[in-house]
Amino acid sequence: MAPTGLDREEWLTARRAGVGGSDVAAILGMHKHTSPREVYLDKRGELPLDRPSDPDLVEAAFWGHQHEPTIARVFSERTGLAIVEGPGTLAHVEHRWMLANVDRYVLDEQGQPSSLLEIKTRSAYQLDEWLAGVPDGPALQTHWYLAVTGYPHAHVAALLGGNRLLIHRVERDEGLVEHLVDLVGAFWQGVLDGTPPPVDGSEATEDLLGHLYEVKADAVTVADSAEVLPLLERRRELTAREQRVADELREVDNRLKVIAGEAEVVKVQGAVAFTWKQNGPLSVRRFAAAHPGLAQQYTHRVETLDTKRLAAERPTEFRAHRARRLVVPDSKETPA
């Protein structure tokens, strides 16, 4: 168990000793911003300890932390349940790699911890999800904490849009707990053995791989043809299929546009079937050609980074922050 009051570096280091609740959804491929591969590399110590994060996620985490005491207090007021802050990072009594950072503990009539309270701050756009219950990610995190602590149930309090508090009770599902322990346990064994999870098709993995390696300019690697050639062929098949679907979709859209003609709204059997309104982006080139005087009147200078100058004067810094692009030749000929 790690105590409270650790500085950020100590806390991040402690998290690498096992799997916490915020890791579970990512390990199972159910996290939008983090992939199993990233969690694996982090637990192995192969990623910087305090690497840069998405500014939007950092901002969301900041406000979540700021709102947490208020949400906890209102939860206690509305439910009549007494709560207390936890002692820090907990570890399972048998499986020491199973970790939990619980937001609050709910006390029974004798003043003893009897269940957990998880606190979330979310966008108003997620309200419908939360009205239906606890969404998958937070539900998995909550069940992981139940697995670590052994409690029979937990409460989840979520503030939606800053002005709507929803409270759900989550009952322990023993079958789900066992399944989670098996799946996450297999992942953790891979961390110990140095066996990475397979690469998936998530945007999180794409982003990770785009910035993972310290690139050596013009370096060449000789790969196994048995591994590369099937992937290239599969990529060609998928690219061709993607183009066919795009063409078919465009044909359908064009036929609908012909039906609409000059109308913006098309109804079928008294209900709106689709719309084709003139509310899309402005065609700047067509506008400028038709109204050059007006275009000049409404043109203004915009501050932007001079990338050409940066590349010329600071080539090292420029290259370090360039994204990598995967380029596959269009030729269908099999490489030698």
SULKA-V640477 format. One record per residue. N is the residue number from 1. RES is the residue in one small letter. SS is DSSP state (@ for helix, = for strand, . for the rest). Layout:
N;RES;SS / N;RES;SS
This chain:
1;m;. / 2;a;= / 3;p;= / 4;t;. / 5;g;. / 6;l;. / 7;d;. / 8;r;@ / 9;e;@ / 10;e;@ / 11;w;@ / 12;l;@ / 13;t;@ / 14;a;@ / 15;r;@ / 16;r;. / 17;a;. / 18;g;. / 19;v;= / 20;g;. / 21;g;@ / 22;s;@ / 23;d;@ / 24;v;@ / 25;a;@ / 26;a;@ / 27;i;@ / 28;l;. / 29;g;. / 30;m;. / 31;h;. / 32;k;. / 33;h;. / 34;t;. / 35;s;. / 36;p;@ / 37;r;@ / 38;e;@ / 39;v;@ / 40;y;@ / 41;l;@ / 42;d;@ / 43;k;@ / 44;r;. / 45;g;. / 46;e;. / 47;l;. / 48;p;. / 49;l;. / 50;d;. / 51;r;. / 52;p;. / 53;s;. / 54;d;. / 55;p;@ / 56;d;@ / 57;l;@ / 58;v;@ / 59;e;@ / 60;a;@ / 61;a;@ / 62;f;@ / 63;w;@ / 64;g;@ / 65;h;@ / 66;q;@ / 67;h;@ / 68;e;@ / 69;p;@ / 70;t;@ / 71;i;@ / 72;a;@ / 73;r;@ / 74;v;@ / 75;f;@ / 76;s;@ / 77;e;@ / 78;r;@ / 79;t;@ / 80;g;. / 81;l;. / 82;a;. / 83;i;= / 84;v;= / 85;e;= / 86;g;. / 87;p;. / 88;g;= / 89;t;= / 90;l;= / 91;a;= / 92;h;. / 93;v;. / 94;e;. / 95;h;. / 96;r;. / 97;w;. / 98;m;= / 99;l;= / 100;a;= / 101;n;. / 102;v;. / 103;d;. / 104;r;= / 105;y;= / 106;v;= / 107;l;= / 108;d;. / 109;e;. / 110;q;. / 111;g;. / 112;q;. / 113;p;= / 114;s;= / 115;s;= / 116;l;= / 117;l;= / 118;e;= / 119;i;= / 120;k;= / 121;t;= / 122;r;= / 123;s;. / 124;a;@ / 125;y;@ / 126;q;@ / 127;l;@ / 128;d;@ / 129;e;@ / 130;w;@ / 131;l;@ / 132;a;. / 133;g;. / 134;v;. / 135;p;. / 136;d;@ / 137;g;@ / 138;p;@ / 139;a;@ / 140;l;@ / 141;q;@ / 142;t;@ / 143;h;@ / 144;w;@ / 145;y;@ / 146;l;@ / 147;a;@ / 148;v;@ / 149;t;@ / 150;g;. / 151;y;. / 152;p;. / 153;h;= / 154;a;= / 155;h;= / 156;v;= / 157;a;= / 158;a;= / 159;l;= / 160;l;= / 161;g;. / 162;g;. / 163;n;. / 164;r;= / 165;l;= / 166;l;= / 167;i;= / 168;h;= / 169;r;= / 170;v;= / 171;e;= / 172;r;. / 173;d;. / 174;e;@ / 175;g;@ / 176;l;@ / 177;v;@ / 178;e;@ / 179;h;@ / 180;l;@ / 181;v;@ / 182;d;@ / 183;l;@ / 184;v;@ / 185;g;@ / 186;a;@ / 187;f;@ / 188;w;@ / 189;q;@ / 190;g;@ / 191;v;@ / 192;l;@ / 193;d;@ / 194;g;. / 195;t;. / 196;p;. / 197;p;. / 198;p;. / 199;v;. / 200;d;. / 201;g;. / 202;s;. / 203;e;@ / 204;a;@ / 205;t;@ / 206;e;@ / 207;d;@ / 208;l;@ / 209;l;@ / 210;g;@ / 211;h;@ / 212;l;@ / 213;y;. / 214;e;. / 215;v;. / 216;k;. / 217;a;. / 218;d;. / 219;a;. / 220;v;. / 221;t;. / 222;v;. / 223;a;. / 224;d;. / 225;s;@ / 226;a;@ / 227;e;@ / 228;v;@ / 229;l;@ / 230;p;@ / 231;l;@ / 232;l;@ / 233;e;@ / 234;r;@ / 235;r;@ / 236;r;@ / 237;e;@ / 238;l;@ / 239;t;@ / 240;a;@ / 241;r;@ / 242;e;@ / 243;q;@ / 244;r;@ / 245;v;@ / 246;a;@ / 247;d;@ / 248;e;@ / 249;l;@ / 250;r;@ / 251;e;@ / 252;v;@ / 253;d;@ / 254;n;@ / 255;r;@ / 256;l;@ / 257;k;@ / 258;v;@ / 259;i;@ / 260;a;@ / 261;g;. / 262;e;. / 263;a;. / 264;e;. / 265;v;= / 266;v;= / 267;k;= / 268;v;= / 269;q;. / 270;g;. / 271;a;= / 272;v;= / 273;a;= / 274;f;= / 275;t;= / 276;w;. / 277;k;. / 278;q;. / 279;n;. / 280;g;. / 281;p;. / 282;l;. / 283;s;. / 284;v;@ / 285;r;@ / 286;r;@ / 287;f;@ / 288;a;@ / 289;a;@ / 290;a;@ / 291;h;. / 292;p;@ / 293;g;@ / 294;l;@ / 295;a;@ / 296;q;@ / 297;q;@ / 298;y;. / 299;t;. / 300;h;. / 301;r;. / 302;v;. / 303;e;. / 304;t;. / 305;l;. / 306;d;. / 307;t;@ / 308;k;@ / 309;r;@ / 310;l;@ / 311;a;@ / 312;a;@ / 313;e;@ / 314;r;. / 315;p;@ / 316;t;@ / 317;e;@ / 318;f;@ / 319;r;@ / 320;a;@ / 321;h;. / 322;r;. / 323;a;. / 324;r;. / 325;r;. / 326;l;. / 327;v;. / 328;v;. / 329;p;. / 330;d;. / 331;s;. / 332;k;. / 333;e;. / 334;t;. / 335;p;. / 336;a;.
